[in-house]
Every structure is written in C-alpha cells, then in structure tokens.
Amino acid sequence: MRLIKQTIAVTGVALTLSLTGCGLGGETETTTDVGAGDNTQEGALDGVSVDVGSKDFDEQLILGQLTLLTLKAAGADVADKTNIQGSTQARTDLMKQEIDVYWDYTGTGWINFLGHDELITDAEEQYEKVKAEDLKENDLVWGERAPFNNTYSMAPTQAFAEENGIETLSDMATYINENDDYTVCVESEFATRPDGLPALEKTYDISIPESNIKTLGTGVIYPQIENGTCTFGEIFTTDGRIAALGLLALEDDKTAFPIYNGVPVTNAKNPDGEKIQEVLTPLAEKLTTEVMTDLNAKVSGEGLPPDQVAEEYLKEEGFIG
C-alpha cells in the first residue's frame, strides 16, 4: 500500500495504524498515525479489532481507506483487508467473519444477492427492504445509507451535450429518434441484461439499431466517448473519468436504472458491529454523488493513491486530526 507516513498529534496523543494482510499493501506492513477529529467519536472503539474489507475497484478502495482511517481515529486496531476480488467474495468474507466491515450497494443487494427482479425507484424504500431482508436471511447489518448513487447512465462529451441541448436520457432519446448518424457504446453484459440497455430502450421508448451499437470493454468506453468514436457511452455515475475526460453523465429522469447507494455492511454476529456502524454513520452521511465523483477523479484521473485521497478528505471534513 502506498501510504504516507506521518504523525498527527491530537490532544497530545498520537495513534498508530497498522495495515497488514491481503489489502492494498499485500504482505508489507505500513504505519500511519491518525487522531480523532471533531466528527469522529474519539475512544468509541478503544480495544476493538476491525478487519476492513473492500472490493477491487477505485471507488471501493477509497471507501475502504475512508473506513479504515475513520475507525482507527475512533481507537480501533485496524487491519487492511481491502482489494478483495469481486462482489461475491467480499460478501462471503463478511459472512464468514473473515472481515468485519465493507461497503456494498443497495442495488447489488436487492438484485444480485437477494435475487429480486422488480425495480424499486425510491432509494429509501429499496434500502429499507434490503436492510430488513438481509438481516433476516443472512445476519448482515446494513448501516447508514450514503447519498451517493453509483448507477448506470449514458454520457456524451460535454461539448456535444451543450451543442445539442442534451442533459437527460430523455434528451438523448429525442436525439436518437431524430438522427441516424450516432453510435452507442456499451459493454457486452450491459447490452443484454434486463437492467441495462433493454431497460433504457423500454423506459425511454427508443429502439437502437444493432448497426448503431458498438460493444467495448468498460474501461475502453470512456476514452472512446472523449475522442468521438462513441456519441453516447455506458458509464457509472460516480466514475472519476467522467470529469477527467470532459464527459457529461446524463440524468436518468425516468429511472430506467437501479439505484446503487453505498452502505457499510457488518455481520450481526460481531459483538462490536453496532459500535462500528455508529462511528461510520457521520461519514456515510457526507458521501454524496458529487463527493464520491470528486474523490474517484483524484484516483482514476489524477493517479493519486486511494489512501492519500481518503486521508486528505477526512482531514478536510474533520474526521481525523
């Protein structure tokens, strides 16, 4: 893990964070000193050991580091087990109590893990249903729902959007229905999954000819929108490359796509789970779509390490001293 070693004094006390194991740092142990800020419950987790997990993409690595540093500032003895390969493995590790907390998404919980097909368009309703069912069926506790929504959308370049008056997916649908010369770029799974391109076409009453669809890898789509190969491309709404490449995430004004709010998840069998969730609640409340997009841009666009980005944000917001 690329962590900055520094000592931060808080009321004369320096707290030490040891990060080891299968996280970003592999087998290397790194030490970062952090202390509680005004927005962290100092001493709330004294004597508590917490293994922090995350999935293996930029946003999750940032969330893992935000969690790790916030819990440490509250007094926890924290181990870094972030960068777990895949959603299923991260969830399995939590259920087996190999990790104590990680962030997941309400849409992932509702659709992928709990197996529901129907789309819930109200964020709070979906959250409450996931929270209740996952606790009952799997002993998993969903904590505070963050405002940010990392869902699907489509994006043109900002220049193209301004030139053609496009701000929403309804505007995109109007453009597609009135023009023939355009290309829609999507990944192969999105092209066929029910909550992907079929949902977009059904909700916005469009039918995109196969000749206008180009299938690309997810990471390739963003630069191909930028260079004009793709008129519109599939994106994730908090991806840092949106701002970095001058793209515009179109508003899903008719709610074609599921809602994916981030939530810290713990295991009900963990006696310290409630205290962990209490410490993370103020952090979750701060993480809007704008905030996460900005943090992601610093990692995906500027190439900064997730731990540095997390540390700087937590200092600015008063979570660590």
VENKAPE-V339098 format. One record per residue. N is the residue number from 0. RES is the residue in three letters. SS is DSSP state (2 for helix, 1 for strand, 0 for the rest). BURIAL is I if it has 24 or more other C-alpha atoms within 12 Angstrom, else O. D_LAST is the distance of its C-alpha to the last C-alpha in Angstrom with 2 decimals. Layout:
n: [N:N]
res: [RES:RES]
ss: [SS:SS]
burial: [BURIAL:BURIAL]
d_last: [D_LAST:D_LAST]
//
This chain:
n: [0:1:2:3:4:5:6:7:8:9:10:11:12:13:14:15:16:17:18:19:20:21:22:23:24:25:26:27:28:29:30:31:32:33:34:35:36:37:38:39:40:41:42:43:44:45:46:47:48:49:50:51:52:53:54:55:56:57:58:59:60:61:62:63:64:65:66:67:68:69:70:71:72:73:74:75:76:77:78:79:80:81:82:83:84:85:86:87:88:89:90:91:92:93:94:95:96:97:98:99:100:101:102:103:104:105:106:107:108:109:110:111:112:113:114:115:116:117:118:119:120:121:122:123:124:125:126:127:128:129:130:131:132:133:134:135:136:137:138:139:140:141:142:143:144:145:146:147:148:149:150:151:152:153:154:155:156:157:158:159:160:161:162:163:164:165:166:167:168:169:170:171:172:173:174:175:176:177:178:179:180:181:182:183:184:185:186:187:188:189:190:191:192:193:194:195:196:197:198:199:200:201:202:203:204:205:206:207:208:209:210:211:212:213:214:215:216:217:218:219:220:221:222:223:224:225:226:227:228:229:230:231:232:233:234:235:236:237:238:239:240:241:242:243:244:245:246:247:248:249:250:251:252:253:254:255:256:257:258:259:260:261:262:263:264:265:266:267:268:269:270:271:272:273:274:275:276:277:278:279:280:281:282:283:284:285:286:287:288:289:290:291:292:293:294:295:296:297:298:299:300:301:302:303:304:305:306:307:308:309:310:311:312:313:314:315:316:317:318:319:320]
res: [MET:ARG:LEU:ILE:LYS:GLN:THR:ILE:ALA:VAL:THR:GLY:VAL:ALA:LEU:THR:LEU:SER:LEU:THR:GLY:CYS:GLY:LEU:GLY:GLY:GLU:THR:GLU:THR:THR:THR:ASP:VAL:GLY:ALA:GLY:ASP:ASN:THR:GLN:GLU:GLY:ALA:LEU:ASP:GLY:VAL:SER:VAL:ASP:VAL:GLY:SER:LYS:ASP:PHE:ASP:GLU:GLN:LEU:ILE:LEU:GLY:GLN:LEU:THR:LEU:LEU:THR:LEU:LYS:ALA:ALA:GLY:ALA:ASP:VAL:ALA:ASP:LYS:THR:ASN:ILE:GLN:GLY:SER:THR:GLN:ALA:ARG:THR:ASP:LEU:MET:LYS:GLN:GLU:ILE:ASP:VAL:TYR:TRP:ASP:TYR:THR:GLY:THR:GLY:TRP:ILE:ASN:PHE:LEU:GLY:HIS:ASP:GLU:LEU:ILE:THR:ASP:ALA:GLU:GLU:GLN:TYR:GLU:LYS:VAL:LYS:ALA:GLU:ASP:LEU:LYS:GLU:ASN:ASP:LEU:VAL:TRP:GLY:GLU:ARG:ALA:PRO:PHE:ASN:ASN:THR:TYR:SER:MET:ALA:PRO:THR:GLN:ALA:PHE:ALA:GLU:GLU:ASN:GLY:ILE:GLU:THR:LEU:SER:ASP:MET:ALA:THR:TYR:ILE:ASN:GLU:ASN:ASP:ASP:TYR:THR:VAL:CYS:VAL:GLU:SER:GLU:PHE:ALA:THR:ARG:PRO:ASP:GLY:LEU:PRO:ALA:LEU:GLU:LYS:THR:TYR:ASP:ILE:SER:ILE:PRO:GLU:SER:ASN:ILE:LYS:THR:LEU:GLY:THR:GLY:VAL:ILE:TYR:PRO:GLN:ILE:GLU:ASN:GLY:THR:CYS:THR:PHE:GLY:GLU:ILE:PHE:THR:THR:ASP:GLY:ARG:ILE:ALA:ALA:LEU:GLY:LEU:LEU:ALA:LEU:GLU:ASP:ASP:LYS:THR:ALA:PHE:PRO:ILE:TYR:ASN:GLY:VAL:PRO:VAL:THR:ASN:ALA:LYS:ASN:PRO:ASP:GLY:GLU:LYS:ILE:GLN:GLU:VAL:LEU:THR:PRO:LEU:ALA:GLU:LYS:LEU:THR:THR:GLU:VAL:MET:THR:ASP:LEU:ASN:ALA:LYS:VAL:SER:GLY:GLU:GLY:LEU:PRO:PRO:ASP:GLN:VAL:ALA:GLU:GLU:TYR:LEU:LYS:GLU:GLU:GLY:PHE:ILE:GLY]
ss: [0:0:0:0:0:0:0:0:0:1:0:0:1:0:0:1:1:1:1:0:0:0:0:0:0:0:0:0:0:1:1:1:1:0:0:1:0:0:0:0:0:0:0:0:0:0:0:0:1:1:1:1:1:0:0:0:0:2:2:2:2:2:2:2:2:2:2:2:2:2:2:2:2:0:0:0:1:1:1:1:1:0:0:0:0:0:2:2:2:2:2:2:2:2:2:0:0:0:0:0:1:1:1:1:1:2:2:2:2:2:2:2:2:0:0:0:0:0:0:0:0:0:2:2:2:2:2:2:2:2:2:2:2:2:2:2:2:2:0:1:1:1:1:1:1:1:1:1:1:0:0:1:1:1:1:1:1:2:2:2:2:2:2:2:0:0:0:1:2:2:2:2:2:2:2:2:2:2:0:0:0:0:0:1:1:1:0:2:2:2:2:2:0:0:0:0:2:2:2:2:2:2:2:0:0:0:0:0:0:2:2:2:1:1:1:0:0:2:2:2:2:2:2:2:2:2:0:0:0:0:0:1:1:1:1:1:0:0:0:0:2:2:2:2:0:0:1:1:1:0:1:0:0:0:0:0:0:0:0:0:1:1:1:1:1:1:1:0:0:0:0:0:2:2:2:2:2:2:2:2:2:2:2:2:2:2:0:0:2:2:2:2:2:2:2:2:2:2:2:2:2:0:0:0:0:2:2:2:2:2:2:2:2:2:2:2:0:0:0:1:0]
burial: [I:O:I:O:O:O:O:I:O:O:O:O:O:O:I:I:I:I:I:I:I:I:I:I:I:O:O:O:O:I:I:I:I:I:I:I:I:O:I:I:I:I:I:I:I:O:O:I:I:I:I:I:I:I:I:I:I:I:I:I:I:I:I:I:I:I:I:I:I:I:I:I:I:I:I:I:I:I:I:I:I:I:I:I:O:O:I:O:O:I:I:I:I:I:I:O:I:I:I:I:I:I:I:I:I:I:I:I:I:I:I:O:I:I:O:O:O:O:I:I:O:O:I:O:O:I:I:I:I:I:I:O:O:I:O:O:O:I:I:I:I:I:I:I:I:I:I:I:I:I:I:I:I:I:I:I:I:I:O:I:I:O:O:O:O:I:I:I:I:I:I:I:I:O:I:I:O:O:O:O:O:I:I:I:I:I:I:O:O:I:I:O:O:O:I:I:I:O:I:I:I:O:O:I:O:O:O:I:O:O:O:O:I:I:I:I:O:I:O:O:I:I:I:I:I:I:O:I:I:I:I:I:I:I:I:I:I:I:I:I:I:I:I:I:I:I:I:I:I:I:I:I:O:O:I:I:I:I:I:I:I:I:I:I:I:I:I:I:O:I:O:I:I:I:I:I:I:I:I:I:I:I:I:I:I:I:I:O:I:O:I:I:I:I:I:I:I:I:I:I:I:O:O:I:I:I:I:I:I:I:I:I:I:I:I:O:I:O:I:I:I]
d_last: [21.38:20.12:16.59:14.86:14.49:11.78:10.06:6.57:7.34:6.23:9.56:11.26:10.71:9.88:10.36:12.72:13.64:17.33:18.81:22.57:25.68:27.04:24.03:23.23:23.45:26.85:27.65:25.18:22.35:19.10:16.05:12.42:9.78:6.60:5.04:5.41:4.53:7.92:9.73:9.43:12.00:10.66:13.67:15.62:16.44:16.87:19.87:20.12:20.88:20.34:22.06:20.62:23.31:23.95:27.03:27.77:27.29:24.55:23.27:23.22:21.44:18.63:18.64:18.68:15.58:13.70:15.08:14.51:10.77:10.45:12.96:11.53:8.29:11.14:12.90:15.37:17.22:17.27:20.10:20.32:23.65:23.11:25.86:28.64:31.83:32.85:32.28:34.88:33.53:29.97:31.47:33.86:31.15:29.45:32.84:33.60:30.24:29.53:26.15:24.37:22.85:23.24:23.60:27.13:28.95:31.19:34.05:33.95:34.06:36.87:39.03:38.43:37.58:39.40:42.25:42.79:44.68:44.47:41.84:39.72:38.82:36.64:33.03:32.55:35.94:35.32:31.98:33.62:36.55:34.56:32.39:35.53:37.66:35.23:34.44:38.17:39.36:36.66:34.32:31.36:28.82:27.50:24.34:23.14:24.84:22.72:24.58:24.85:28.33:28.98:32.73:35.73:37.09:39.22:38.39:40.50:39.30:38.05:41.09:43.51:41.98:42.30:45.82:46.97:45.11:43.22:40.06:40.76:42.49:45.42:45.69:45.67:48.40:50.48:50.20:51.22:54.14:55.39:54.99:56.14:54.39:50.87:49.07:46.63:44.58:43.27:42.55:45.44:43.89:42.87:46.46:47.88:45.33:46.04:42.64:42.84:45.52:48.13:45.85:45.24:49.00:49.94:47.43:48.14:51.85:52.03:53.79:52.60:55.40:54.71:55.67:52.69:50.17:48.63:46.86:44.06:41.13:37.90:36.16:39.28:39.57:36.73:38.19:41.67:40.80:39.47:42.68:44.96:46.40:44.95:45.46:43.20:41.06:39.26:35.47:32.44:30.82:27.18:28.25:26.56:29.99:31.22:29.46:29.71:33.48:34.27:35.27:35.34:34.65:37.47:36.94:38.59:40.31:42.68:40.28:42.01:39.05:37.09:33.67:30.87:27.75:24.95:24.27:22.49:25.40:25.76:28.90:30.46:31.57:28.07:27.63:23.84:24.11:23.79:20.53:19.14:20.41:19.00:15.39:16.19:18.11:15.55:14.65:18.41:19.17:17.21:19.00:22.08:24.68:23.59:19.96:21.19:23.88:21.55:19.30:22.58:24.03:21.42:22.46:26.13:26.94:24.90:24.71:20.99:19.86:18.37:15.40:14.46:15.09:13.07:9.92:10.49:11.30:8.44:6.11:9.20:9.71:6.71:6.82:3.76:0.00]
//
